[in-house]
Amino acid sequence: MAPERAAELTASRDNLAASILALKEAPPQDDGTKKAKRAIKDWEFDVACFERMVAQIDGMLSPAVRKEKPAPEVVPWVQMGTMIAAVPKGKRAELRVSVNE
């Protein structure tokens, strides 16, 4: 990985880590209403997503630590490449960003 790209990824990781800390410092208050319970679920989902993205970036920055993954199934409509990030788009969908050689 090029040093410039590693620096960009490190900066992105630091920003995400700061966002996680800010979210954890100000959790929503539970007053027993449905709206508050929904806000708590959304908050927990956001924290989990940011933590997953930080873990993905950590894996990209330290490839020696990563475990060898089994070969993926060949699906004709999916482009094979190096996945950079997976951005959650709801409970059952995500936007995947990858780079092909």
Rosetta silent file (secondary structure, phi, psi, omega in degrees, C-alpha in Angstrom):
SEQUENCE: MAPERAAELTASRDNLAASILALKEAPPQDDGTKKAKRAIKDWEFDVACFERMVAQIDGMLSPAVRKEKPAPEVVPWVQMGTMIAAVPKGKRAELRVSVNE
SCORE:     score description
SCORE:     0.000 S_00000001
   1 L     0.000  137.243  179.992    0.000    0.000    0.000 S_00000001
   2 L   -67.103  145.512 -179.493    1.280    3.436   -0.901 S_00000001
   3 H   -59.661  -34.776  179.471    2.248    5.659    2.034 S_00000001
   4 H   -64.399  -42.515  179.981   -0.175    8.367    0.875 S_00000001
   5 H   -66.611  -39.870  177.977   -3.061    5.885    0.886 S_00000001
   6 H   -63.198  -38.228  178.587   -2.047    4.575    4.318 S_00000001
   7 H   -66.490  -40.790  177.612   -2.024    8.156    5.639 S_00000001
   8 H   -62.625  -44.328  179.634   -5.513    8.773    4.197 S_00000001
   9 H   -65.097  -38.723  178.392   -6.841    5.571    5.756 S_00000001
  10 H   -64.258  -41.497  177.971   -5.268    6.441    9.103 S_00000001
  11 H   -64.412  -41.684  177.862   -6.904    9.874    9.032 S_00000001
  12 H   -63.685  -41.145  178.922  -10.279    8.303    8.172 S_00000001
  13 H   -63.108  -42.387  179.333   -9.866    5.781   10.969 S_00000001
  14 H   -64.143  -39.029  177.518   -9.050    8.542   13.463 S_00000001
  15 H   -64.272  -43.069  178.379  -12.142   10.514   12.396 S_00000001
  16 H   -65.057  -40.491  178.554  -14.351    7.446   12.801 S_00000001
  17 H   -63.131  -39.008  177.328  -12.832    6.697   16.217 S_00000001
  18 H   -65.892  -37.166  177.519  -13.554   10.278   17.293 S_00000001
  19 H   -65.086  -38.721  178.080  -17.147    9.901   16.073 S_00000001
  20 H   -62.871  -45.528  179.642  -17.523    6.727   18.128 S_00000001
  21 H   -61.473  -41.854  179.601  -16.270    8.497   21.257 S_00000001
  22 H   -64.737  -40.260  178.302  -18.652   11.419   20.664 S_00000001
  23 H   -65.557  -41.607 -177.887  -21.593    9.046   20.182 S_00000001
  24 H   -70.092  -26.081  179.007  -20.751    7.067   23.304 S_00000001
  25 H   -74.960  -23.680 -175.858  -20.480   10.241   25.399 S_00000001
  26 L  -129.410   66.580  177.285  -24.019   11.363   24.514 S_00000001
  27 L   -70.523  152.618  178.668  -26.372    8.361   24.373 S_00000001
  28 L   -67.490  150.674 -179.718  -30.069    9.158   23.953 S_00000001
  29 L   -84.161  138.956  178.811  -32.190    9.284   27.104 S_00000001
  30 L   -98.822  105.973  178.057  -34.772    6.552   27.667 S_00000001
  31 L  -104.453   11.035  175.945  -38.011    8.085   28.901 S_00000001
  32 L    90.767   -5.643 -179.214  -40.085    5.002   28.084 S_00000001
  33 L   -84.435  161.644  178.170  -41.659    6.278   24.870 S_00000001
  34 H   -63.762  -37.244 -179.301  -41.521    4.465   21.553 S_00000001
  35 H   -63.763  -40.995  179.438  -39.648    7.379   20.038 S_00000001
  36 H   -68.158  -40.002  178.910  -36.949    7.163   22.721 S_00000001
  37 H   -64.853  -38.674  177.299  -36.621    3.404   22.323 S_00000001
  38 H   -65.801  -39.454  178.638  -36.236    3.835   18.565 S_00000001
  39 H   -63.967  -37.650  178.534  -33.614    6.530   19.121 S_00000001
  40 H   -66.883  -43.167  178.103  -31.671    4.158   21.385 S_00000001
  41 H   -62.147  -43.430  178.519  -31.802    1.368   18.782 S_00000001
  42 H   -62.560  -40.999  179.511  -30.621    3.768   16.067 S_00000001
  43 H   -62.988  -45.735  178.802  -27.813    4.993   18.335 S_00000001
  44 H   -62.150  -40.413  178.739  -26.659    1.424   19.062 S_00000001
  45 H   -63.250  -44.547  179.087  -26.778    0.619   15.327 S_00000001
  46 H   -61.299  -44.805  179.359  -24.686    3.706   14.474 S_00000001
  47 H   -61.638  -45.321 -179.754  -22.062    2.861   17.101 S_00000001
  48 H   -62.855  -39.894  179.674  -21.837   -0.746   15.872 S_00000001
  49 H   -64.840  -44.905  178.888  -21.479    0.398   12.240 S_00000001
  50 H   -63.517  -40.262  178.615  -18.697    2.853   13.064 S_00000001
  51 H   -64.394  -37.745  177.921  -16.879    0.190   15.096 S_00000001
  52 H   -66.617  -39.563  178.475  -17.159   -2.239   12.176 S_00000001
  53 H   -66.064  -38.633  177.254  -15.755    0.355    9.764 S_00000001
  54 H   -63.114  -41.700  178.568  -12.818    1.038   12.118 S_00000001
  55 H   -63.447  -38.311  178.119  -12.126   -2.705   12.271 S_00000001
  56 H   -64.991  -42.108  179.214  -12.194   -2.897    8.457 S_00000001
  57 H   -66.518  -40.976  176.909   -9.714   -0.039    8.148 S_00000001
  58 H   -58.439  -39.994  178.124   -7.478   -1.624   10.788 S_00000001
  59 H   -64.629  -34.603  179.227   -7.504   -4.803    8.720 S_00000001
  60 H   -74.825  -33.024 -178.325   -6.464   -2.904    5.620 S_00000001
  61 H   -76.410  -27.819 -179.528   -3.671   -1.064    7.433 S_00000001
  62 L  -124.193   77.343 -176.625   -2.165   -4.214    8.925 S_00000001
  63 L   -66.128  -21.797 -179.763   -2.463   -6.953    6.302 S_00000001
  64 L   -69.174  -24.618 -178.029   -0.014   -9.226    8.144 S_00000001
  65 L   -81.387  -26.203 -177.131   -2.504   -9.576   11.001 S_00000001
  66 L   -64.708  144.738  175.704   -5.391  -10.606    8.749 S_00000001
  67 L   -85.642  150.929  178.235   -6.242  -14.262    8.479 S_00000001
  68 L   -69.022  127.290 -179.747   -6.379  -15.889    5.072 S_00000001
  69 L   -92.238  148.542  175.110   -9.980  -15.993    3.887 S_00000001
  70 L   -66.913  155.012 -179.570  -11.398  -18.867    1.860 S_00000001
  71 L   -62.006  132.421  179.868  -11.937  -18.164   -1.816 S_00000001
  72 L   -71.965  156.991  175.592  -15.325  -16.500   -2.400 S_00000001
  73 L   -65.999  144.040  179.184  -17.946  -18.108   -4.554 S_00000001
  74 L   -84.113  114.330  177.679  -17.841  -16.897   -8.128 S_00000001
  75 L  -116.053  123.769 -172.046  -20.980  -14.901   -8.791 S_00000001
  76 L   -61.882  -27.828 -175.512  -21.194  -13.468  -12.319 S_00000001
  77 L   -93.716    3.152  179.865  -22.827  -10.152  -11.367 S_00000001
  78 L  -108.601  130.483  176.522  -20.355   -9.314   -8.585 S_00000001
  79 L   -78.238  132.387  176.949  -17.033   -7.666   -9.389 S_00000001
  80 L   -87.349  142.198  178.845  -14.103   -9.314   -7.641 S_00000001
  81 L   175.850 -165.397  178.983  -11.555   -7.020   -6.018 S_00000001
  82 E   -94.923  117.701 -179.531  -10.320   -5.644   -2.719 S_00000001
  83 E   -74.913  128.645 -179.911  -13.188   -4.404   -0.568 S_00000001
  84 E   -91.588  -44.660 -177.206  -12.401   -1.005    0.939 S_00000001
  85 E  -157.733  158.883  173.164  -15.520   -0.443    3.020 S_00000001
  86 E  -128.817  112.221 -177.458  -19.056   -1.584    3.630 S_00000001
  87 E   -98.359  120.420 -178.888  -21.446    1.239    4.477 S_00000001
  88 E   -66.273  137.477  178.287  -24.687    0.118    6.128 S_00000001
  89 L  -126.203   46.975 -177.087  -27.845    1.224    4.340 S_00000001
  90 L   119.684 -172.569 -175.848  -30.416   -0.174    6.757 S_00000001
  91 L   -75.061  -29.459 -173.740  -30.742   -3.416    8.665 S_00000001
  92 L  -121.875   12.430 -177.880  -30.425   -5.766    5.678 S_00000001
  93 L  -138.901  152.150  175.769  -28.501   -3.822    3.063 S_00000001
  94 E  -149.022  152.674  177.038  -25.071   -2.314    2.684 S_00000001
  95 E   -99.323  121.273 -178.634  -23.149   -0.381    0.063 S_00000001
  96 E  -104.288  134.228  178.451  -19.834   -2.064   -0.708 S_00000001
  97 E  -114.014  126.008 -179.718  -16.869   -0.149   -2.099 S_00000001
  98 E  -139.230  162.742  179.183  -14.101   -2.158   -3.747 S_00000001
  99 E  -120.695  131.531  176.808  -11.085   -1.676   -5.972 S_00000001
 100 L  -106.425  147.930  178.307  -10.274   -3.936   -8.918 S_00000001
 101 L   -83.948    0.000    0.000   -6.854   -4.315  -10.446 S_00000001
